[in-house]
């Protein structure tokens, strides 16, 4: 498992009873997590000072309970990257801190290449990977079906002082956009995708991970340049093994370009503890 252990503005303070106690810079949040199935709190006293808690509903969804001094938006920093954090519906904050392990990997690959890399970021959300790749010197095409998420990504890019870098924002269904890029003859040196388990495109197009991921990887393989650098798939879909992601990359990318494959889990450490919270899986291909 690859562990995002280099954060200074984020940490898990404790976790128990299906909840994690987190510090986002100066703000303490309690959010549910299905991986936390043990009951004993390691640091019971730390749970007393909380700014907000997300309570799950028995009927699905849930809502935030604000305790004290809770800003509508604030910033956290990871190395030289700055992100805007906001409590959202369904427990999210607009950032997945475990993805820092992938940001570090992508930035290193881009910086070592000594040429300008064109990156395609699909299901790009609030732009964590977009910010990382721009900071490393790449140009990025950022694609997401949610206008609100793309607006948030722009805010993150401005906060990180990267607004003058080469970035293209697309609000569209990912599959439709990829097919259009193929017809246009556009190519990319690196592709990142973080597809949801289930989602809808701009015009109500239904996305189901198990049914659609194979076809998406196959058509994305047609967008790679003659000298591609990497292809990264992230997933939070329950029940899918990281080996499945590697298998897709082997069949669609390595078969044509050679290179190396890797798969595994990503996670977050709990401070002052040896406990690790599993947070998702990845499959990577690199030249």
PyMOL commands that set and color helices and strands:
alter all, ss='L'
color gray80, all
select helices_A, chain A and resi 44-48+97-113+128-135+147-159+174-184+209-221+242-257
alter helices_A, ss='H'
color red, helices_A
select strands_A, chain A and resi 2-3+10-16+19-24+27-32+52-56+62-66+74-78+81-85+118-122+139-144+167-171+190-193+198-200+206-208+230-235+260-269+276-286
alter strands_A, ss='S'
color yellow, strands_A
deselect
rebuild
show_as cartoon
